[in-house]
Amino acid sequence: MSSAHAARPESGGTKFRLVTAFQRRLANPLTRRMPSQILLETTGRNSGLPRRTPVGGRRVGEVFWLVSEFGEKSQYVRNIQADPRVRVRIRGRWYSGTAYLMPEDDARARLRTLPTFNSAAVRAFGDDLLTVRVELDRG
């Protein structure tokens, strides 16, 4: 086993691999193009390039809330851990902000406050829910 492989965190089980493969190859490329789709833009922790991920969530004042279905296994969460500065596209407009991981938050309760369709998918497919709070910059 190479040292690079040994340093890599556990990628998860079959469910994680199937869902993320579907999202990466089919769902995300399609939904990223939809003008109404909310996008979370992080900075790739290895590449330094912008990474845009379709997400579901809700803006409440100057805070955007979302729940990651695979917690710290999600690539965008790992990017946030490396650099919490993000951008969020809501209704076609980009907002800059700082993302915070909220493991102390009750992610299942949080999902009840977020859009129904996305929340149902996160509950159905997720196995390690994690709340993410993005404090949007004023401006």
C-alpha positions as CSV (number, residue, x, y, z in Angstrom):
1,M,0.0,0.0,0.0
2,S,1.4,3.4,-1.0
3,S,1.7,6.2,1.5
4,A,-0.7,8.3,-0.5
5,H,-3.3,5.6,-0.4
6,A,-2.7,5.0,3.3
7,A,-3.3,8.7,4.0
8,R,-6.6,8.7,2.2
9,P,-9.7,8.5,4.5
10,E,-12.1,5.5,4.2
11,S,-14.2,6.2,1.1
12,G,-17.3,4.5,2.5
13,G,-19.5,1.6,1.6
14,T,-21.3,0.4,-1.5
15,K,-24.1,2.9,-1.0
16,F,-21.7,5.8,-0.8
17,R,-19.8,4.7,-4.0
18,L,-23.0,4.1,-6.0
19,V,-24.7,7.4,-5.0
20,T,-21.5,9.5,-5.5
21,A,-20.8,7.8,-8.9
22,F,-24.4,8.6,-10.0
23,Q,-24.0,12.2,-8.8
24,R,-20.6,12.8,-10.4
25,R,-21.3,11.2,-13.7
26,L,-25.0,12.0,-14.4
27,A,-26.9,14.2,-11.9
28,N,-24.3,16.9,-11.1
29,P,-23.3,17.7,-14.8
30,L,-27.0,18.1,-15.7
31,T,-28.2,20.0,-12.7
32,R,-25.2,22.4,-12.7
33,R,-26.5,23.8,-16.0
34,M,-29.9,24.6,-14.6
35,P,-30.2,28.3,-13.8
36,S,-32.5,27.7,-10.9
37,Q,-30.2,25.1,-9.2
38,I,-28.3,26.3,-6.1
39,L,-24.6,25.7,-6.5
40,L,-21.9,25.6,-3.8
41,E,-18.5,26.6,-5.1
42,T,-15.5,25.5,-3.1
43,T,-11.8,25.6,-3.9
44,G,-10.3,22.2,-4.7
45,R,-8.0,21.2,-1.8
46,N,-5.5,19.6,-4.2
47,S,-6.0,21.4,-7.5
48,G,-6.8,24.9,-6.1
49,L,-9.5,25.1,-8.9
50,P,-13.1,26.1,-8.3
51,R,-15.4,23.1,-7.7
52,R,-19.1,23.6,-8.2
53,T,-21.5,21.2,-6.5
54,P,-25.3,21.3,-6.9
55,V,-26.9,21.4,-3.4
56,G,-30.2,21.9,-1.8
57,G,-30.6,24.4,1.1
58,R,-32.2,27.6,2.2
59,R,-31.1,31.1,2.7
60,V,-32.3,32.6,6.0
61,G,-31.2,36.2,6.3
62,E,-27.4,36.3,5.7
63,V,-27.0,32.6,6.3
64,F,-27.3,29.7,3.9
65,W,-28.1,26.3,5.4
66,L,-27.5,22.9,3.8
67,V,-27.0,19.3,4.9
68,S,-24.3,17.1,3.5
69,E,-25.6,13.5,3.0
70,F,-22.2,11.9,3.5
71,G,-20.7,14.3,6.0
72,E,-16.9,14.5,6.0
73,K,-16.7,12.0,3.2
74,S,-18.2,14.5,0.8
75,Q,-15.6,16.1,-1.5
76,Y,-17.1,19.6,-1.0
77,V,-17.0,19.2,2.8
78,R,-13.3,18.1,2.6
79,N,-12.7,21.2,0.5
80,I,-14.4,23.4,3.1
81,Q,-12.1,21.8,5.8
82,A,-9.1,23.0,3.7
83,D,-10.5,26.4,2.8
84,P,-13.8,27.6,4.3
85,R,-14.2,30.5,1.8
86,V,-17.0,29.6,-0.6
87,R,-19.5,31.0,-3.0
88,V,-23.2,30.1,-3.3
89,R,-25.4,30.7,-6.4
90,I,-28.9,31.3,-5.3
91,R,-31.5,32.2,-7.9
92,G,-28.8,33.0,-10.5
93,R,-26.8,35.3,-8.2
94,W,-23.5,34.5,-6.6
95,Y,-22.8,35.3,-2.9
96,S,-19.4,34.9,-1.2
97,G,-19.2,33.6,2.3
98,T,-17.5,31.4,4.9
99,A,-18.7,27.9,5.5
100,Y,-18.8,26.2,8.9
101,L,-19.3,22.6,9.6
102,M,-21.9,22.1,12.4
103,P,-21.6,18.5,13.8
104,E,-23.4,19.6,16.9
105,D,-26.5,20.6,14.9
106,D,-29.3,18.0,14.6
107,A,-29.0,17.5,10.8
108,R,-32.3,15.5,10.6
109,A,-34.2,18.4,12.4
110,R,-32.4,20.9,10.1
111,L,-33.6,19.0,7.0
112,R,-37.2,19.6,8.1
113,T,-36.6,23.4,7.6
114,L,-35.1,23.0,4.2
115,P,-36.7,22.4,0.8
116,T,-38.7,19.1,0.8
117,F,-37.6,17.4,-2.4
118,N,-33.9,17.7,-1.7
119,S,-34.3,16.9,2.0
120,A,-36.1,13.7,1.1
121,A,-33.2,12.6,-1.1
122,V,-30.6,13.5,1.5
123,R,-32.5,11.5,4.1
124,A,-33.0,8.5,1.7
125,F,-29.4,8.3,0.4
126,G,-27.4,9.8,3.2
127,D,-25.7,7.9,5.9
128,D,-23.6,10.5,7.8
129,L,-25.6,13.7,7.8
130,L,-23.7,16.9,8.5
131,T,-25.1,20.5,8.7
132,V,-23.2,23.2,6.9
133,R,-23.8,26.8,7.7
134,V,-22.5,29.5,5.2
135,E,-22.3,33.0,6.6
136,L,-22.8,35.2,3.5
137,D,-20.7,38.3,3.2
138,R,-22.7,41.6,3.4
139,G,-22.5,43.5,0.2
